[in-house]
Amino acid sequence: MKLKLDLHDIYNRGHDIDRALRGIIDEAVAKKATLVEIIPGKGSGALKKKVLRFLDQKDVKQLYHRVEKDSKNFGRLFVHFRHK
């Protein structure tokens, strides 16, 4: 199962971004999704950095297996999950 989160609509609302990221990570864990695609967009790269900082938090990092930056599309990240 793959989930997708597009952040284009809320790119300038910090609390909404954190809430959306937390929601998609929690949903992936609950539904045992193997992949979450996060689209911060290309822009200046600030939103992508914010997403990566969120994913690097200790309590979040323990929930997923690895993060992959899309080599063909700078504005997209993949978060891979491994469920027991």
C-alpha positions as CSV (number, residue, x, y, z in Angstrom):
1,M,0.0,0.0,0.0
2,K,1.3,3.5,-0.9
3,L,0.1,6.8,0.6
4,K,0.6,10.2,-0.8
5,L,0.9,13.7,0.8
6,D,1.0,16.8,-1.4
7,L,2.1,19.9,0.5
8,H,1.5,22.4,-2.2
9,D,-1.7,23.7,-0.7
10,I,-0.3,24.3,2.8
11,Y,3.3,25.3,2.0
12,N,3.3,28.4,4.1
13,R,1.4,27.2,7.2
14,G,3.9,25.6,9.6
15,H,1.5,24.0,12.0
16,D,-0.7,22.6,9.2
17,I,2.4,21.1,7.6
18,D,3.5,19.4,10.9
19,R,-0.1,18.2,11.4
20,A,-0.3,16.8,7.9
21,L,3.1,15.0,8.2
22,R,2.2,13.5,11.6
23,G,-1.1,12.4,10.2
24,I,0.3,10.6,7.1
25,I,3.0,8.9,9.2
26,D,0.4,7.7,11.7
27,E,-1.9,6.6,8.9
28,A,1.0,4.6,7.3
29,V,1.7,2.9,10.6
30,A,-1.9,2.1,11.3
31,K,-2.6,0.8,7.8
32,K,0.8,-0.9,7.5
33,A,1.6,1.0,4.3
34,T,5.0,0.2,2.9
35,L,5.6,3.6,1.2
36,V,4.6,7.2,1.7
37,E,5.2,9.7,-1.1
38,I,5.6,13.3,0.2
39,I,5.6,16.1,-2.3
40,P,7.0,19.4,-0.9
41,G,7.5,20.7,-4.4
42,K,10.6,22.1,-6.0
43,G,10.6,25.8,-5.0
44,S,13.5,27.1,-2.9
45,G,14.0,23.8,-1.0
46,A,12.9,25.3,2.4
47,L,9.8,23.1,2.6
48,K,11.8,20.0,1.7
49,K,14.3,20.8,4.5
50,K,11.4,21.3,6.9
51,V,10.0,17.9,5.9
52,L,13.4,16.2,6.4
53,R,13.8,17.9,9.8
54,F,10.4,16.6,10.8
55,L,11.3,13.0,9.6
56,D,14.6,13.2,11.5
57,Q,12.9,13.7,14.9
58,K,13.7,10.8,17.3
59,D,10.1,9.8,17.9
60,V,9.2,9.9,14.1
61,K,12.5,8.3,12.9
62,Q,11.8,5.1,14.9
63,L,8.5,4.6,13.0
64,Y,9.9,4.2,9.5
65,H,12.8,2.3,7.8
66,R,14.4,4.9,5.5
67,V,13.9,8.1,3.4
68,E,14.7,8.2,-0.2
69,K,15.1,11.4,-2.2
70,D,13.7,11.0,-5.7
71,S,16.7,11.3,-8.1
72,K,14.5,12.2,-11.0
73,N,12.3,14.7,-9.2
74,F,13.9,17.1,-6.7
75,G,10.4,18.0,-5.3
76,R,9.5,14.5,-4.1
77,L,10.5,12.2,-1.1
78,F,9.7,8.6,-0.4
79,V,9.4,7.3,3.1
80,H,9.8,3.5,3.3
81,F,8.2,1.4,6.1
82,R,9.0,-2.1,7.3
83,H,6.3,-3.6,9.5
84,K,6.6,-6.6,11.8
